[in-house]
Amino acid sequence: MENEWADWKWMCRLIIIFSGGFLTIFILLWLVIPAKSFIAGLLLGGLISFYNLLYLARRIKMASLVAITGRPGLRGTGMFNRILMVVFAIILVARFPEAIDYRALILGLFLNFVLLIIVAVLFMRKRRL
């Protein structure tokens, strides 16, 4: 059990580091590259994706603790809240189409899930060694 929590913390830490790195790169690119609307879309999508991934991880951790203790409590993984965050991003894109590119927003929304797959592959390699 203790080893599983250590693995969980390792994966969360790696995802936070990778996401923070990508978001920092997006901010630096936004400052340098003239295609500001595209980078702004990537940044907004990446931020929403990062929030959704952290929120999902927190809800899953809480649900696992409820399952372990056997007490009734938390229900669901917060899907409605995560959908609302995406809708919020879409509303921002509709409100400011000249400032935020919708295609980049869609790409940015998938950023952390791609990072999650990369971290899972790294985790499987680490576990194999």
Buried (B, 14 or more C-beta within 10 A) or exposed (E): EEEEEEEBEBBBEBBBEBBEEBBEBBEEBBEEEEEBBBBBBBBBBBBBBBBBBBBBBEBBEBBBEBEEEEEEEBEEBBEEBBEEBBEEBBEBBEEEEEEBBBEBBBBBBEBBEEBBEEBEEBBEEEEEE
